[in-house]
Amino acid sequence: MLFIAVIAALGVTGPSMQAADPVFTNKGRFRIPYQLDADEIKRLGATEIQLHVSTDGSRNWRLVDSVPPVAGKFTFDAAGDGEYAFAVRTVDRDGELHPPGPLAAGLVVTVDTAAPSLQLEAEASAGGEVTVRWQADDIHLDVDSLQLEHLDSTTQGWQPMQVVATESGQTSWTVTGGGVVHVRGSIVDAAGNESSAEAEARIEQDGNAPLVTDPSLLQGPIAVNNAAAPQAIEQNERSLPSINPNNSPISRPVSATPGQNPAVTQPRWNQSPVPQSVASARRVNSTTFQIGYAVDDVGPSGVSSVELYLTEDEGRKWYHYGVDEDGQSPFRLTVPDDGTYGFAVRVRSGVGLAHDPPQPGERPELVVVVDRQPPEATILPLKQGQGSSPNQLVIEWTLTDDALAEHPVALYFAERQSGPWQPITGWQPNTGQYTWNFGPDLPKQVYIRLEARDAAGNIARVDSDEPMVIDLSRPTARIIEVESVN
């Protein structure tokens, strides 16, 4: 049986408290505790406390339970899944109701016993590229709870897949060995119902192309077909917002041929910082991503080519990246490592007219920070509440990253390290501490898990090393005899 410990501090003479956000549960039978003002109860000569429920948005109410004031709680059996609004009233010695007049919800509980659906699909190309697609559905889906893992011949055990949590999406990466790639995932809804799914794809050994590992290949130009760049799409391919190829300032003419002008040369991949631009940069957790672009003012000769330029030092030097083969947005590109990259696009008409390539000192139209490093997180020793708050667990942590997400922290608990893990909170601000008010059904020992995400979508997961023993007992002593002491 579940305790819904929400109706509290109810005024017995004033109107019912306003209901907050609904409380979700996957139990059809639960308890609803209440608190009363003892002095007010005595003054009224209260004889009973009534529980009223509404299933039509507080328009109509019916009495479902009545208990003596000392009971302290109601037990409610839901007729089925749905939303239930609750209100309480006190009956005094004269049979008068407090509060009088129309009822107002003091608690809203959503009963949801149906698990969400989760579908996974995996496919592999002859070159070793694995693509995973997922689709999750539920009216109360907790999208942030999505967890995906993969296992193949190159990994040591199951590895988390760092994806942006959405109801549906896909991610790709390259596996260097043949064999079967296994994928599994799980997701929960707001009531804690969990769904899981599995999929697999087979990679033919003979057709597998290895990753480029020679660092010298990354020192020269990235060819138009990206033949010299790493081919792995690391975990999560992103499409970035469109940029306008024709809105940059026009400076003195300069050759667009690599190597003929210091302004347009070949990249050194030095990952120089771009401090003025990083604050507004787009962040991704993959070295392969896509840049969308829009072409304006196209004349009768059409477009002959779309070219991408890259800078690593805020525009002091520009490099010619390559030409979009199909001339259609988006432009897919690969960079060799984490770092900050600026981009500009130029379009050439059918008769060869184009704006000049970006000049030294010209600011990029778009800045992208490639960040594949998850945050660093630590769970500090857990503390159980003392005194009047023994049912509290204080969870403290440290969290560092160059750019955390807006709500970077989520907490979970489990009776065993192997799980299953249940949510304590959704994604919340990085306050460094959370006080968890747990119910009486909590296991006698719990492990705590902290997940942290940064602005690029990288996720770190850390579990408490030892379980926290939950002990709500209060030891007592009694005198059993008196002995004289000589």
N, C-alpha and C positions, 0 to 999 in steps of 0.2 A: 504494500500500500504506500502511496506517495503522499508526502506532506507538502501542500501548497502553502508555504508560510508567507502569505502576502497581506491578508486583511489584518491590520494591526493599528493600534492607537485609534480605534473607532470612537468617535464621540457619541455617547448614548443620548444626548439631548439635542445635538445639532444635526445638520444634514450629513449624509454619508460622504465619506471622502471620495474625491474624484478618481476614477479608475485610470491607472497608468497604461502603458503598453500591455498587450495581452501576455499572459504567462502560458507557455506551451508545455504540454505533457503528452506522453504516449501511453498513459495509464487511464483506464476508464473509471477507476475507483481511487479517490484521493481524499485527504483530510484538509480542512481549511481551519487553521487556528485563528483566534481573535484575542484582542486585549481590551480590558475594560478599566475604567476609573473606579477603584474600589469605593471611594467616598461617594461618588455619584450614584453608584449602584445601591449603596446603603440608604442614601437620601430618598431615592425613588422607591425603595422597597421592591426592587426588580424581582420578578418571578420567573422569567424565562427570556431567552435570546432566540430570535427567529432568523432563519436563513431563507431568503427569497432568491429565485433564479429567473432569468429571462433568456430566451433563445431567439428573440427577434429584434435585437438591437435596443433593448431597454424600453420597448413600447408596452409590452405586457409582462406582468410578473406573476409568479405563483409561489406559495409557501411550500417548501420542501422539507424543512426540518425545524425542530424546536427543542432546545436543551436548557437545562438550568444554568444560571450564570457561571457556576463553578466548573462547568464542563470544560470550558476553554477551547473547544474545537467542535467542528461539524465533520461528518463523513458523508461524502457525496458520491453517488453512482450515476455516471453519465449514460444517457440512453444511446449514445453513439458519437461518432466524430462530429465536431462542430464547435461553435463558439458559445460559451456560457458566461453570462454576466451575473454577478452575485451582489446582494445587498443584505445588510443585517438591520434588525430592529430590536429594541428592548421593550418588554411589556412590564409596566409597573404594577404596584399593588392594587391599583384601581382599574386595571385592564387597559390603561391608556398606552398608546404606541409612541415610541421615541426612536427616530424623529417622526413627526407627523407628516402628512401630505405625501406627494408622489415620491417614489423611491428613485435613488440614483445609484448607479453601479459603483461599488467600491473595489471590485476585483473582476477582471475578465480573464477567463481561462479558455484556451483553445485546445481541445482534445483532438489529437491526430495520431492514429495508430497505424496509418498506412506508410510503408517505407517508400522512399523515392525510387525512381527508376534510373539506372545508369547503364549505358551501352558503350562498349569499347570496340574499336576496329583497328587492326594493325595490318600493314602491308609493307613489303620490302621490294626494292628494285634490284636488278642484277648488279648494280654498282655498290650495294651495301647500304643505301639510304633507306631508313625505316621511318614510316609515317604512321602516327597514331592519332586517331580521331575519337572524340568522346561526345556524348549527348546525355545530359541529366535533366530530369523533369520532376517537379513537385511543386504544389501550390505554396508550400512554405520552405522551399529549398534554402539551405545554408550554403551558398556558393563557395564561401571562403573555406569550407571544410574539405573541399576536393583534394584528394591525395592520389597521385599516380606514381608507380614504380615500374622499373624494367629490370630484366635479368637476361644476360646473354653470355656467350663464351668468353667475353673479354672482361666481365665484371666479377667481383668477389661478393657474391650475395646480391640481394635486391638493392637497387639504387633509386633514390627519389628523383623524379622528373620535375624540374623547376619550371612550372608553367604559370601563367596568369590565370587565376581561378575564374572561370566563366561557365555558364550553363552548357555551352557547346564550343568546341574549338579543335585545333589540331596542333601538333608539334612534330618536328622531324630532327633526326640526327643520323650520323653515319657510323656503322659498325664495321670494323676492319676484318673480322673473321666471319666464316660461314656458320651455318647451323640455325637453330631456332631462337628467336627473340621472344621472350615471354613478357607480357604486360599485365598489370593488375591495378585496380583503382577502387576507391571507396568514397562515399559522400554521405552526409547526414542531412536531415532537415531540422527545422527549429525545435522540434519536439524530441530529437535524439534518435529517431528511427534511422537506421543505417542500411545502405545498399552497396553491394560490391559487384565487380565484374572482372572478367579476365579475357585476354585475347593473345594470339601468338601469330608470328609471321616467320617464314623460313627464307634464309638467305643462301643462295647457291654459292658454294665455295669458289668454283672456277671463275665465276663472273664478278668476283669481288675486287674492287679497285682500292689499293691502300691509300691512306692519307699521305699528303706531301709532308715530309718530315725534315727535309734538308733546309736549314735556316738560310742558306745562301740564295735559295730561290725567292725569298721574300725581300731581297735587297733591291731587285730590279723593278721594272714597271709591272703593274698588273695588266696582263694582256686583255684584249677586248673580250675574249671568251673566258677570262679568269682561269686559264689553264695552270698558271703558276701559283694560284692561291689555294689555301686549304679548302677542301670541298665539304667538310663536315658542317652541318647546320646544327649548332650546339644547343640542344634542348628546346629552344623556343624562337622560331622565326617571327620577326615583327614587321609590320608595314607601318611606315611613318607617315605623317601628314604630308600633303602635297606642298611643293614649293614652286614658285613662279620663276621660270628660267629667264624672264626678260625684265626683271625689276631691279637689277643691280646697276650701280652707277657705271657710266662709260668713261674709261680713261684712255690714255694714249694707246695706239695699236701695238700689239705684241704678237709674235708668232705663236701659233697653237701647236707647233711641232715640238714634242719633247726633246730636250737637250739643246735647243737653239736659243733659249732665253732663260735667264735665271728665274724668271717669274713662273715659267711653266716647265717643270723638270720631272724627275722621277722621285717617288716617295722614299724616305729613309725610315719610316715607321718608328719615329723616336718617341712617340706618345708624349709630346710636350704639352703641358697644361694650357688650358684656355680659361684663365680665371674669370675674365669679365663675362664670359658667355655660359659658363657651366650652370649657373643658377637657373637659366631658362632653357637648358639643353633637354633634348629627349634622351631618355635612358633605356637601354636594352641590355638583356643578359645573353646575347648571342653575337658571335662575330659575323654571322650572315643575317642580313636584314634587307628590307625593301624600302625605297624612298619613292613616294608618289609625287608626280609632277603634273602640271597643267600647261598646255601650250596655247598661247593667245596670239592674235593678230596673224593668223596664217593666210598667206597670199595664194594666188592661183597656181603657183608652182608647187605648193605643198611643202612638206618637210622631208629633207634628205637624211638628217641625222640628229640625234640628241646625245650630247656629250656631258659627262660628269667630271667635275674638278674637285680636288680634295686638298685641304690644308690641315696641318697638325700644330700650327703656331699662331692661330687667330688671324690668318691671312697674310702674314709676313712673307710666306712662300706658298705657292700653289703648285699642285701636281695634277697632271692629266690622268684621270683614272681609266676612262674608257668610253665606249659608245654603246648605247642601248641598242641591241641587235634588232629588236622588232619595232623600235620607235614608239612603243606604247607604254604608258605608265602602268605599273611601277617599274623602277630601275632596281634590279636585284644586284647586290654587291657583297663582297666578303673582304673583311680586314683581318690581318693576321693575329691581332692580340688585343687585350684590353687597352683602352686609352680614349682620348678625346679627339674627335674628328669633325672638321667643318666641311660643308659641301656647297657647291654652286652648280647650276645647270645652264648650258648654252644650247641653242637650237639653230640649225643651219637649214636655210630654205632650199627648195629644189634647184634654184639657180646659184647656190653657193653663198648667199648673204647671211651674215650672222653677227651678233654682238661680239665685241672683243672678249677674249678669255679674261678671267678675273686677274686683276693687277696686284702687285705687292702692296699690302696695306688695306686691301679691300676686305671688308668683313664678310664672313660666310652667311649664306641665306639660311642655313640650317646647321645646328651643332648637335652631334650625337655622342653621348658618352657610352662606350661599351664597358659594361661592368658585369663580370661573371663571378665575382667573389661575394658569397653570402655574408650577412652580418655576423659579428662575433658576440655570442650570448653565453651567459653563465647564470645558473640558478643558485642563489645563496641559501644557506641553511633555513629550512622551514620552521615556522613557529606556530604552535597552537595557542589560541587565546586563553587568557587567565581570568580569574574572578568571575564576573557576571557574563563573560563572553567565551565560554569554553567551546562553543560550536563555531568558532572562527579559525581560519587558517590563514596566516599572513605569508604571502608568497612574494619574495623579493628577488630581483635579478639585476644584472648589468647587461647593457646592450650598446655596442658601438658599430658605426658604419658611416661612410662618407655622406650617404644620402638615404636615410630611412624613408619608408613609405609614410603616408600621413597617419595611418593607424597601423603600426607595425607589429603589434604583439597579440598573440592568441594563446590561451591557456587550456590545458586538458588534464584529466586525471584517469588513472587506471589502478586496479587492485594489484596487477602484475605488470612487470616491465614489458611482457610480450603483448599487453593489451587485453581486451579491446579498450581503446582510448575514447573517453567521453568529454565533450566540451564543457569547460567552466565558463569561458567568455567567448564572444566573437572577437574580431579584430578591434583593438582599442589603442589609445595613445600610449606612448612609452613613458609611463609614470614611474617605473622602477619598483613599484609595489602594488599589490592587489590584495584586499582582504576578502576572503571567500567565506560567506556564511553558508555552511553546509547543513543538510538535514540529518535526521536521525538514522536514515537508511544507508549512510555512508559506510563502506567497508572499514574494518578495524585497522587496515593499513592502506595507504595510497601512495602511488608515485605521481609526480607532477611533470608534465611536459610543457615546454615553452617553444612556440614557433615564432620566428621573427622574419620579416620580409623587408627588403629595401625598395627604393623607387624603381629599380630596374626589374623587379620581380624575382630576385634571388631569395630563397627561403632557407633559413637555418633552423635546425631542430635540435633541442637539447633536453635530456631527461634528468630528473634528480637521481643521484647515485644510489641513495638509500631510500627505502620507503619511510613515510611519516606514519608513526603509530598513533592512531586516533583513540584517545582515552577520555571518555566523558564521566567516568566514575569519580566520586569524591570519597576517599577513604575516611572511615570513622574509627574511633577507639572507645572502649568502655572499661570502666573499673571493675575488676573481677574479685579483688580481695585486698585486705590491708595486712601488712606484716610489720611487726615491730623490729627496730634496728637497735642492737645493743651498743 
